[in-house]
Amino acid sequence: MALIRWEPATELGTIQNEMNRLFNTFFDQPAPAGRGGAPSRRWIPAMDLVETADQYVLRADLPGLSDDDVNIQLEDNVLTISGERKTQHEHQEEEGYYRIERAFGSFARSLTLPEGVDPDRVQAQFDRGVLEIRIPKPEQKKPRQVQITLGTRPTHNTNAIESTDTADPQTNSRDPVPAPS
């Protein structure tokens, strides 16, 4: 019998790969059959969110859609992009379709934005199937500096007992002590 060294990192990597495979197959399965018995796939457009110095830039791939097919809504700091891509193969049996991979249907993607985003300053542009939304960052609250005043301070007229200079440096080496009243 051969001894095999157990490596926990390899085991964790294997578990992670299996979980990724499980979730990918779950979310990538065809939806119930559409018209004509052809399976339809759920469509989730890909999005990128980039942070620059003064704004957030969101880009979404929406091939085959026009700006009229897309709805953008900002409510309670939640940005929602929704729309629908309609099927283009109504007469599948007549045209001889063998495989349909392009997904269609309605979609909605939502992102939570930081507090304080001004909805009036959000800009959207749609060009060649790519939706670009520019969201200015909210104004940062600047820290306020507060002056701290201490309670009572001794006045300069306080009498102090001073030590006399001696040969021993350890004797009376402390600061002057105020005289008792």
C-alpha positions in Angstrom: 0.0 0.0 0.0 1.4 3.4 -1.0 1.2 6.4 1.2 0.0 9.6 -0.4 0.7 12.9 1.2 -2.5 14.9 1.9 -2.4 18.4 0.6 -5.2 20.6 2.0 -4.7 23.3 -0.6 -5.3 20.9 -3.5 -8.4 19.5 -1.8 -9.8 23.0 -1.4 -9.1 23.8 -5.1 -10.9 20.6 -6.1 -13.9 21.5 -4.0 -14.0 25.0 -5.5 -13.8 23.7 -9.0 -16.7 21.3 -8.3 -18.8 24.1 -6.8 -18.1 26.3 -9.8 -19.1 23.5 -12.2 -22.3 22.9 -10.2 -23.3 26.6 -10.3 -22.4 27.0 -13.9 -24.5 24.1 -15.0 -27.4 25.3 -12.8 -27.5 28.8 -14.2 -26.7 27.8 -17.8 -29.4 25.2 -18.3 -31.9 25.8 -21.0 -35.2 27.3 -19.9 -38.4 25.4 -20.6 -39.2 24.9 -24.3 -40.4 27.9 -26.1 -42.4 28.0 -29.3 -42.2 25.0 -31.5 -40.5 23.0 -28.7 -37.2 24.7 -29.1 -35.4 25.3 -25.8 -34.8 28.9 -24.9 -32.0 30.2 -22.7 -32.2 32.8 -20.0 -30.3 35.9 -21.1 -28.2 37.9 -18.7 -26.2 40.7 -20.4 -22.6 41.1 -19.3 -21.7 44.3 -17.5 -18.5 46.0 -16.4 -18.4 48.6 -13.6 -15.3 50.7 -13.4 -14.4 53.3 -10.8 -12.5 56.4 -11.8 -11.4 59.4 -9.7 -14.7 61.2 -10.0 -17.3 58.8 -11.3 -18.5 55.2 -11.8 -18.7 54.0 -15.4 -21.0 51.0 -16.2 -20.9 49.3 -19.5 -23.4 46.7 -20.5 -23.3 44.6 -23.7 -26.8 44.6 -25.3 -26.3 43.3 -28.8 -29.3 43.5 -31.1 -31.2 46.0 -28.9 -31.9 49.7 -29.6 -32.2 52.4 -27.0 -36.0 52.0 -27.0 -35.6 48.4 -25.9 -33.7 49.4 -22.7 -35.1 51.0 -19.5 -32.8 52.6 -16.9 -34.2 53.5 -13.5 -32.5 54.9 -10.4 -34.5 54.6 -7.2 -33.3 54.6 -3.6 -29.6 54.3 -4.7 -30.4 51.2 -6.8 -29.7 51.4 -10.5 -31.8 49.0 -12.5 -31.2 48.2 -16.2 -34.0 46.2 -17.8 -35.3 45.4 -21.2 -36.2 42.6 -23.6 -34.5 41.0 -26.6 -37.1 39.3 -28.8 -36.7 36.1 -30.7 -35.9 36.2 -34.4 -36.7 32.6 -35.3 -40.5 32.3 -35.2 -40.7 29.7 -38.0 -38.1 27.2 -36.9 -39.6 24.2 -38.6 -39.9 26.0 -42.0 -36.3 27.3 -42.0 -34.6 24.1 -40.8 -33.0 25.2 -37.5 -30.7 22.6 -36.0 -29.2 24.5 -33.1 -30.2 27.7 -31.3 -27.6 29.2 -28.9 -28.5 32.8 -28.9 -30.5 33.7 -25.8 -33.5 36.0 -25.8 -36.1 37.2 -23.4 -36.5 39.9 -20.8 -33.7 40.8 -18.3 -33.1 43.0 -15.4 -29.8 43.8 -13.7 -29.6 46.0 -10.5 -26.6 47.6 -8.7 -26.6 49.3 -5.4 -24.9 52.7 -5.5 -23.3 54.7 -2.7 -25.5 57.1 -0.6 -25.7 60.6 -2.0 -25.6 59.9 -5.8 -27.4 62.7 -7.6 -29.9 61.2 -10.1 -30.0 64.3 -12.2 -26.3 64.1 -13.0 -26.4 60.4 -14.3 -25.7 60.2 -18.0 -26.4 57.3 -20.4 -25.2 56.7 -23.9 -26.0 53.8 -26.2 -23.7 53.1 -29.1 -23.3 49.9 -31.3 -24.9 47.6 -28.8 -23.0 48.9 -25.7 -24.8 50.9 -23.0 -22.6 53.2 -21.1 -23.8 54.9 -17.9 -21.7 57.5 -16.1 -22.5 58.0 -12.5 -20.8 60.9 -10.7 -19.5 60.0 -7.3 -21.3 61.7 -4.4 -19.6 64.6 -2.6 -17.5 63.3 0.3 -18.3 64.8 3.7 -15.1 66.6 4.8 -14.1 66.0 8.4 -14.7 69.0 10.6 -11.9 70.0 13.0 -13.0 70.9 16.5 -10.9 73.1 18.8 -10.5 71.4 22.2 -10.3 73.7 25.3 -9.1 72.3 28.6 -10.8 73.1 31.9 -8.8 75.3 34.3 -5.2 76.1 33.7 -2.9 77.4 36.4 -2.1 81.1 36.1 1.4 82.5 35.7 1.2 84.1 39.2 1.4 80.7 41.1 4.2 80.6 43.7 6.5 77.6 43.3 9.0 76.1 45.6 12.3 75.8 44.0 15.1 73.5 44.9 18.6 74.6 45.7 21.5 73.3 43.6 23.3 70.4 45.4 26.1 68.2 44.4 23.9 65.1 44.2 22.0 65.1 40.9 19.3 62.7 42.2 18.3 65.1 45.0 15.5 67.5 44.0 15.7 66.7 40.3 12.0 67.2 39.7 10.2 70.3 38.3 9.2 73.0 40.7 6.0 72.2 42.7 3.3 74.9 43.3 3.2 76.1 46.9 0.2 75.1 48.9 -2.3 77.8 49.5 
